[in-house]
Amino acid sequence: QVQLVESGGGLVQAGGSLRLSCAASGRTFSNYDMAWFRQVSGKDREFVATITWSGGQTYYADSVKGRFTISRDSAKNTIYLQMDSLKPEDPAVYYCAAPFSGTLSVVPRTTQIEYWGQGTQVTVSS
């Protein structure tokens, strides 16, 4: 059974940092592009960041560019999201995601995603 398990969420003050992790089990995703999305209650799930299978290319939503960094450790079957300079508009449930085909577009749609993690809550206090 394939599982993506996020961790690292929590409460942080505005301007602070958090590092999210997503550990995959049940199969290897070393040859898959991977992504982070986030969702605020009552709103659509939105793209945050993507990393290619090799880790050589990363893409970010404009709202997080320059503040968030996506990375991966293929040996550990794990991806990360380093979130710095957190803002009051960043709180959401953050999800890691793996696509059906192994490849994601630069700005992936949720319809491309086969596997989702259970999500981890990020809260930012002002």
BELJO-V493994 format. One record per pair of residues at least 4 apart in sequence whose C-alpha atoms are under 8 Angstrom apart, sorted by sequence separation. I is the first residue (numbers start at 1). J is the second residue. If there is no record, write none. Layout:
i=<I:I>
j=<J:J>
This chain:
i=<12:24:29:39:40:51:52:60:61:64:73:74:86:87:98:99:104:105:108:109:12:24:39:40:51:52:60:72:73:74:99:12:39:51:52:72:73:38:39:51:72:10:37:38:50:51:60:71:72:104:9:37:38:49:50:70:71:8:9:37:38:49:50:70:71:8:9:36:37:49:69:70:101:8:35:36:37:48:49:58:69:70:100:7:8:35:36:47:48:68:69:99:100:6:7:35:36:47:68:69:99:100:6:7:35:68:98:99:100:5:6:34:35:48:55:67:68:97:98:99:5:6:33:34:55:67:97:98:4:5:33:34:67:97:98:4:5:33:34:51:67:97:4:32:33:49:50:51:96:97:3:4:32:33:49:51:95:96:2:3:31:95:2:3:30:31:95:96:1:2:29:30:95:1:2:94:95:93:94:93:94:93:94:92:93:91:92:91:92:90:91:90:91:90:88:87:88:86:88:30:29:30:34:36:61:30:59:29:59:28:40:41:52:25:40:52:23:24:39:40:23:24:38:39:50:23:38:39:22:23:38:50:21:22:37:38:50:21:22:36:37:21:36:37:20:21:36:37:47:19:20:35:36:47:19:20:34:35:47:19:20:34:35:18:19:34:46:17:18:33:34:45:17:18:32:33:17:32:16:17:15:16:17:29:33:15:16:32:33:34:14:15:31:32:33:14:15:13:14:14:22:6:6:4:4:22:10:12:14:4:6:9:10:11:12:13:14:3:4:5:6:8:9:10:11:12:13:14:2:3:4:5:6:7:9:10:11:12:13:3:4:5:6:9:11>
j=<16:28:33:43:44:55:56:64:65:68:77:78:90:91:102:103:108:109:112:113:17:29:44:45:56:57:65:77:78:79:104:18:45:57:58:78:79:45:46:58:79:18:45:46:58:59:68:79:80:112:18:46:47:58:59:79:80:18:19:47:48:59:60:80:81:19:20:47:48:60:80:81:112:20:47:48:49:60:61:70:81:82:112:20:21:48:49:60:61:81:82:112:113:20:21:49:50:61:82:83:113:114:21:22:50:83:113:114:115:21:22:50:51:64:71:83:84:113:114:115:22:23:50:51:72:84:114:115:22:23:51:52:85:115:116:23:24:52:53:70:86:116:24:52:53:69:70:71:116:117:24:25:53:54:70:72:116:117:24:25:53:117:25:26:53:54:118:119:25:26:53:54:119:26:27:119:120:119:120:120:121:121:122:121:122:121:122:122:123:122:123:123:124:124:124:124:125:124:126:74:74:75:79:81:107:77:106:77:107:77:91:92:103:77:92:104:76:77:92:93:77:78:92:93:104:78:93:94:78:79:94:106:78:79:94:95:107:79:80:94:95:80:95:96:80:81:96:97:107:80:81:96:97:108:81:82:96:97:109:82:83:97:98:82:83:98:110:82:83:98:99:110:83:84:98:99:84:99:84:85:84:85:86:98:102:85:86:102:103:104:85:86:102:103:104:86:87:86:87:88:96:95:96:96:97:117:120:122:124:115:117:120:121:122:123:124:125:115:116:117:118:120:121:122:123:124:125:126:115:116:117:118:119:120:122:123:124:125:126:117:118:119:120:123:125>
